[in-house]
Amino acid sequence: MSHAASTTTPAQLFDKHHATLEAAVQAIHARGYWTPYPEMPSPKVYGETAQEDGRRAVEATFGQDFELDQPGRSGWMATERSPYGVELGVRYPVCDADALIAAAHAAMPGWQRIGAQGRAGVCLEILERINKRSFEIAHAVMLTTGQGWMMAFQAGGPHAQDRGLEAVAYAYREMKFVPHETVWEKPQGKNPPLKMKKHFEIVGRGVALVIGCGTFPTWNTYPGLFAALATGNPVIVKPHQNAILPAAITVRIAREVLAEAGLDPNLVTLAAFDKREATQALATHPAVKSIDFTGGNSFGQWLISNAKQAQVYAELAGVNNVVIESTDQYKAMLRNLAFTLCLYSGQMCTTTQAILVPAGGIATDQGHKSYDEVCADLAASIDKFLADPAVATAVLGAIQSPDTLARIAEAPEHGRVVLASRKIEHAEFPGAEVRSPVLLACDAADEKAYMEERFGPIAFIVKVADGAAAVALSERIVREHGALTVGIYSTRAEVVDAMTEASWHAGVALSINLTGGVFVNQSAGFSDYHGVGMNPAANASLSDSAFVANRFRVVQRRYHVE
């Protein structure tokens, strides 16, 4: 892809998208419901043939070279294995890391020159083009991650786009606080005043590396990608080796928009590596100044410890937990928890793993329920929810990683099995690895069982002394092992207050008495802060001012004027 003749300038793109950008800035202030990207896969919104066109576009990549025209290509790699058993075989360009970095550096001055408005305009054009291809990206997300179709469309498409736009809105707002120029005049009594002209230039920190995860390759990638790009930095996207296609489509769209706007497409490149050492070498390169990472603790901690030249924004693993002290909507609570545990087979960084229940049981609108009854009733609620195989496969999706299948198999060693995991056949994809959740009962003293993340559809109902002990244990879990979400079910204000304070101390998002159509593992763009940055599960929040403000610097120049 060469530099195309400029058809639309960055300034024109800013004018085109200005109203959307201002609405996004308003949305991050108000934090109510707002989105420019409809979440329902409606033919009226996305086009009558969008679903079929998207599917065909993805299938057309199978067994083919995914050409990006990037510098330093040395070969091709095909590492993706679909959890649905579909043969993908897409081959991606393997490019030399130094060549990508050199090209990124060369692209940076032109990107700086167009200013905050120009960059925001280009970013919003990229997002609009991505939105128009939501069905294509959804098919790519579904087949590489194992997400069910609706989640792949919503979380992989519009909700991911929301998170990208949210990052641009924060970046634009922070950059707007910096005036472009000023005249400084200092009185000198009877003498003429001192007078200077000062200019303030926003300059990106340097090359940004965005490392994607295997389960949410767009939702977890777009915030870092667009935050870095909007603040003046070239971006190298390094996707998980099993979920490259959604990232590759995204990079291709970005490169097309950049070239059409008369900019260097090498501002955004794809780094497809299948060896950890190659990613480590790129992450520790002196030119890389920021790293966004979502994934497991071992590599995340390695990055934080070794990539000292870069600011690392990391979302890692934790032990999300829910306290059940009492409820006045017992059946609705169980339904809500059942859906939470089943959604994408628990393969979300926000899914509840430990459910803390008093040994003496709980007060409910159905009368007193013992600890054992809560265990049995939650198991029955999950069974009932998954009774229809079509519903089960749509909600559960497929298991993304062989490591997760291994964790499910060995889970019974860690507690008393309340509900065993079972394999469910998928009508459309006979090769799909679909598993129902495993539910285990254990005592609070069995910390080795439940106090480490066991990624996947594995949950523990932990027997605690009483409600106060449950709140205290929840706080300790978050402090020591991290969490992105905690929840509380209680009819008593003092218990909810205690849990609220615990969430402040530990730094974690709290959901209170969820019984309707919102679930603890869901996070809404422009409204929910995803991650706090205060506990071991994440050192940053998607999104807040801190997520964008350290990605650029202000370089001033000044001179005397008459």
Disulfide bonds with the S-S distance in Angstrom:
none
